[in-house]
């Protein structure tokens, strides 16, 4: 079963990430990491306690808008961004590369003039912070095993990545899911998918019943 979600489904994902601090000769701290990993199942828990495994498929970022992405700490967008990728500008302080593994970032932190950037770089270098999170919008997905205890949701297409963050608690819980309907109320993507699956199954059963009735006549 596949579904194209409305553009208002803003989703965040937090988990222990693969990234590192790199020394830089011009007094800027460089961090590199992979905040979005392809083809790797991660257990999700939504607002309603529903659990499912989620996989971001290779190719999900092929049409994604990555023109303006900022780097924050713990999604605190009230503070100044510590790095930013702007429309592929070569002078941007953050760059992206889509690899077979996922989305790789490289950000230059101003550790000389920005105290928060200096503290973040030190925390990453010491291993005190080892989690990343990213906020994005789902364009389309596919569900499988909806009758199983733990279904699988495959995200086939991401429309936009808003920001990436270095976070303190990447696995508490393992993932954070935020889904908002047009009215602003939380919704469960799993419950919605199961409801649609049930409706489609009932329609198919009704079709088969009607077919048998016609044949028996």
C-alpha positions in Angstrom: 0.0 0.0 0.0 1.4 3.4 -0.9 0.2 6.8 0.0 1.1 10.4 -0.9 1.0 12.5 2.3 0.0 16.1 2.5 2.8 18.6 2.6 2.0 19.4 6.2 3.4 16.1 7.5 6.5 17.4 9.2 8.6 14.6 10.6 11.7 14.5 12.8 14.0 11.6 13.3 16.6 11.3 16.1 19.2 8.6 16.5 22.8 7.8 17.3 24.6 8.9 14.2 27.9 8.4 12.5 29.8 11.7 12.6 33.0 13.2 13.8 34.9 16.3 14.5 37.8 17.1 12.1 40.7 19.4 12.9 41.0 22.4 10.6 44.0 24.6 10.1 42.1 27.9 9.7 40.6 27.7 13.2 37.2 26.5 12.0 36.0 23.2 13.4 34.7 20.8 10.7 32.1 18.1 11.6 31.1 15.4 9.2 28.3 12.9 9.5 25.5 11.0 7.9 22.2 12.1 9.5 20.0 10.3 7.0 20.8 6.6 6.4 19.3 4.6 3.5 17.9 1.1 3.7 18.3 0.7 7.4 15.3 -0.3 9.5 14.6 1.8 12.6 11.9 1.1 15.2 9.4 4.0 15.5 7.0 4.9 18.2 4.4 7.5 17.3 2.2 9.8 19.4 -0.3 7.1 20.1 2.3 4.4 21.1 2.0 2.5 17.8 5.2 0.8 16.8 6.5 0.1 13.3 9.9 -0.2 11.5 10.8 2.5 9.1 13.2 2.4 6.2 14.2 5.4 4.1 14.8 4.0 0.7 17.8 4.8 -1.5 16.5 7.4 -3.9 14.2 9.0 -1.4 16.2 12.2 -1.7 16.4 12.3 -5.5 13.8 15.0 -5.7 14.2 16.6 -2.3 14.6 20.3 -1.8 18.0 20.7 -0.1 18.5 24.3 -1.2 18.4 25.9 2.3 19.2 23.7 5.3 20.5 24.9 8.6 22.4 23.2 11.4 21.1 23.6 15.0 21.6 22.0 18.4 18.6 20.2 19.7 16.3 21.8 17.1 16.6 25.2 18.9 15.6 27.4 16.0 15.4 30.4 18.2 19.2 30.5 18.2 21.6 31.5 15.4 22.2 28.6 13.0 25.7 27.2 13.5 26.0 26.4 9.8 23.9 26.7 6.7 23.7 25.3 3.2 22.3 28.0 0.8 21.3 27.1 -2.7 24.5 25.2 -3.5 26.5 28.4 -2.8 30.2 27.5 -2.7 30.6 29.9 0.2 28.0 28.1 2.3 29.2 26.9 5.7 27.5 23.4 5.2 27.5 21.1 2.2 25.7 17.9 1.3 26.6 14.8 -0.6 24.1 12.0 -1.4 26.0 8.7 -1.3 25.0 5.0 -1.3 24.9 5.2 2.5 22.7 8.2 2.8 23.0 12.0 3.1 26.4 13.0 4.2 27.0 16.5 5.6 30.1 18.6 6.2 29.7 21.7 8.3 32.3 24.4 9.2 31.8 25.7 12.7 33.1 29.2 13.7 34.9 28.0 16.8 36.9 31.2 17.0 34.1 33.7 17.2 31.0 31.6 18.3 31.1 30.2 21.8 28.2 27.8 21.1 30.0 26.5 18.0 33.2 26.0 20.0 31.3 24.1 22.8 29.5 21.9 20.2 32.8 21.1 18.4 34.4 20.2 21.7 31.5 18.0 22.8 31.6 16.1 19.5 35.3 15.7 19.6 35.1 14.4 23.2 32.3 12.0 22.3 29.9 13.7 24.6 27.4 14.3 21.8 26.9 11.5 19.3 23.3 11.9 18.1 21.8 13.7 15.1 18.3 14.5 14.1 16.7 15.9 11.0 13.3 17.5 10.1 11.8 16.7 6.8 8.5 16.3 4.9 7.3 13.0 3.5 6.2 13.0 -0.1 5.2 9.3 -0.5 5.6 6.0 1.3 4.7 2.3 1.2 3.5 0.1 4.0 3.9 -3.7 4.2 2.9 -6.2 6.9 0.0 -4.1 8.1 -1.6 -7.2 9.6 1.6 -8.0 11.5 2.5 -6.8 15.0 5.3 -4.6 13.7 4.6 -3.4 10.2 7.2 -1.8 7.9 6.9 1.7 6.5 9.2 2.5 3.6 9.7 6.2 2.8 10.1 6.4 -0.9 10.3 10.1 -1.4 11.1 13.1 0.8 10.0 16.5 -0.5 12.2 18.8 1.6 14.8 18.7 4.4 14.3 21.7 6.7 17.2 21.3 9.1 19.6 19.0 10.8 20.5 19.1 14.5 23.1 17.6 16.8 21.1 16.3 19.8 21.8 15.2 23.3 19.4 12.2 23.5 19.3 10.4 20.2 17.7 7.3 21.6 15.2 8.5 24.2 13.0 7.4 22.6 14.9 5.9 19.7 12.9 8.1 17.3 10.7 11.1 17.6 7.7 11.3 15.2 5.7 14.5 14.8 2.7 14.3 12.4 0.2 17.0 12.1 -3.0 17.1 10.1 -4.3 20.2 8.4 -6.3 20.9 11.6 -3.1 20.7 13.7 -4.0 17.6 15.7 -1.7 14.7 16.0 -2.4 11.7 13.7 -0.9 8.2 13.6 0.5 7.3 10.2 0.3 3.6 11.1 -3.4 3.8 12.3 -4.2 5.7 9.1 -2.5 3.1 6.9 -4.2 0.2 8.7 -7.6 1.9 8.3 -7.1 2.4 4.6 -5.8 -1.2 4.3 -9.0 -2.4 6.1 -11.2 -0.4 3.8 -9.5 -1.6 0.7 -9.7 -5.2 1.9 -13.4 -4.9 2.5 -14.0 -3.3 -0.9 -12.1 -6.3 -2.5 -14.1 -8.8 -0.5 -17.4 -7.1 -1.5 -16.3 -7.2 -5.2 -15.5 -10.9 -4.9 -18.9 -11.5 -3.3 -20.7 -9.7 -6.0 -18.7 -11.6 -8.7 -19.7 -14.9 -7.1 -23.4 -13.8 -7.0 -23.4 -12.9 -10.7 -21.7 -16.2 -11.6 -24.2 -18.3 -9.5 -27.1 -16.6 -11.3 
